[in-house]
Amino acid sequence: MEKSFQPYSGYTFLLLIAALLGLGIFSITREWHAALITLPVLTAILIATGFFFINPNSSRVITLFGKYIGTVKQNGFFWANPFFAKKKISLRARNFESERIKVNDKRGNPILISVITVWRVQDAYKAAFEVDDYANFVKLQSDAAVRSLVGLYSYDNFDDDQEEVTLRSGLQEINHALETALAERLEIAGIQVMEARIGYLAYAEEIASAMLKRQQAEAIVAARFKIVEGAVSMVDMALKDLSSQNIVDMDPERKASMVSNLMVVLCSDKEVAPVVNAGTLYH
């Protein structure tokens, strides 16, 4: 469990080193015994090895011969026991973009996906001692979380009437689920997941062409549906206006002919050339 450690101010021991060096120089001028000259100098050199500094959003995990002493998170110039081991752990936020990996979705379709993760070390003790390499641990667990998550969702719906959350349509829900899954996996290493989202999503090359044709067909069907829906509405309005204003009195056969002609004109994807009938409908 992480605990705080408060080291000594480095400036105090810097003055102590200056005093010891001054004592050594004074001993030389007085021609004292060699031991009295070398002792202050050696002591100053030993003390000098205990200096260290910490930048903002950095930390040092302090150990003594394998025993955890504590973690220093405040920034500044410090001094600690020269025999302390001081492991640097950055607390800054980091961006990680995974490589594009091929995974099968819920329907078994192969897709290519990558994720972008913003993370930072929250517990320096766990990052230093619970895992071997916390940066590599983030990478491996991100890939594992993506593979596990993608298997629970389809890339998209084959039926537009379905309300199933998919990778393509439900990005907000998927990103939230991904962030939660990553937070659970990385908690053991003392990692805080600040944001996780899908960075790239597409069908794999072997089925991309077939899926593109399906999407184009869906777009054409949807467009035709709107055209026919609008044409029926316009024909109905025309018949009602003709009847209500007594412009022409049509029997069922004439109405059927008019409806047929109007539907052809309105639904055709090419310009229609009209044919003028100089006679009657029946001749």
C-alpha positions, 0 to 999 in steps of 0.5 A, spaced: 500 500 500 502 506 498 505 511 503 507 518 503 515 519 505 517 526 507 525 527 505 529 533 507 530 539 504 536 539 499 539 546 500 540 544 508 545 539 506 548 543 501 550 548 506 552 542 510 557 540 504 560 547 503 561 547 511 565 540 510 569 542 504 571 549 508 573 544 514 577 540 509 580 546 506 582 549 513 585 543 515 590 543 509 592 550 511 593 548 518 597 542 516 593 537 520 593 530 520 591 527 514 585 523 517 582 530 519 583 532 512 580 526 508 574 525 513 570 531 512 571 531 504 569 523 504 563 525 508 561 531 503 562 526 497 557 521 501 552 526 503 552 528 495 550 522 493 543 523 497 541 529 493 535 528 488 530 532 485 522 531 483 519 535 477 512 537 477 507 531 476 513 526 477 514 521 483 520 517 487 519 510 490 523 509 495 526 503 498 532 501 502 535 494 501 528 491 498 524 494 503 519 499 501 520 506 505 515 510 501 513 515 495 515 522 494 510 526 490 511 533 492 516 537 487 523 540 489 530 539 491 531 534 496 536 529 500 535 522 503 539 517 505 544 515 500 543 508 501 536 509 499 534 506 492 529 512 488 525 509 482 522 514 478 515 514 476 511 519 472 505 521 474 503 525 467 497 523 463 499 519 457 496 517 450 496 510 448 494 508 441 494 501 440 495 497 433 490 495 428 488 488 430 483 484 427 477 481 431 471 477 430 465 481 432 458 478 435 456 475 428 463 473 426 465 478 421 472 480 421 473 487 423 479 492 424 479 496 430 484 500 434 483 504 441 486 510 444 487 510 451 489 516 456 492 514 462 496 516 468 499 513 474 495 514 480 498 509 485 506 509 484 507 503 489 502 498 485 505 501 478 512 499 481 511 493 485 505 490 482 507 489 475 513 488 472 512 493 466 506 498 467 507 501 461 507 494 457 501 492 462 497 498 459 498 496 452 497 488 453 491 489 457 488 494 452 488 489 446 485 484 451 479 489 453 478 490 446 478 483 443 473 481 449 469 487 448 468 487 440 466 479 441 459 482 445 457 487 439 456 487 432 459 491 427 452 494 425 445 492 424 443 488 418 436 490 419 434 497 420 428 496 425 433 493 430 435 497 436 441 493 438 447 497 440 452 496 435 460 498 434 458 503 429 452 506 431 453 506 439 460 509 439 458 513 446 456 506 449 461 502 446 466 507 449 464 508 456 464 500 456 471 500 454 473 505 459 470 501 464 473 494 462 480 498 462 479 501 468 478 494 472 483 491 468 489 496 470 487 498 477 491 492 479 497 496 476 495 503 480 493 506 473 487 511 472 484 511 465 482 518 464 479 516 457 478 510 452 475 511 445 475 507 439 480 510 434 479 506 428 473 501 426 472 498 419 471 491 416 477 487 414 479 487 407 476 480 405 469 482 406 470 490 406 467 489 398 461 485 400 459 489 405 460 496 401 455 493 396 450 491 402 450 498 404 449 501 397 444 497 396 440 499 403 441 506 401 438 505 394 432 501 397 431 507 402 431 512 397 426 508 393 422 507 399 422 515 400 420 516 392 415 511 392 412 514 399 412 521 396 409 519 389 403 516 392 402 522 397 402 526 391 397 522 386 392 521 392 392 529 393 391 530 385 385 525 385 382 529 391 383 536 388 380 533 381 374 530 384 373 536 389 374 541 384 369 538 379 375 539 374 374 532 371 369 526 373 373 519 372 371 512 373 375 507 376 378 505 369 380 512 368 383 513 375 387 507 374 390 509 368 392 516 371 395 513 377 399 509 373 402 514 369 403 519 375 407 513 378 411 512 372 413 519 371 414 521 379 418 514 380 422 514 374 429 515 375 430 518 368 426 523 364 419 521 362 417 523 354 410 524 354 405 521 349 399 526 347 393 522 346 388 526 341 383 521 341 379 518 347 381 513 352 377 508 349 379 509 342 
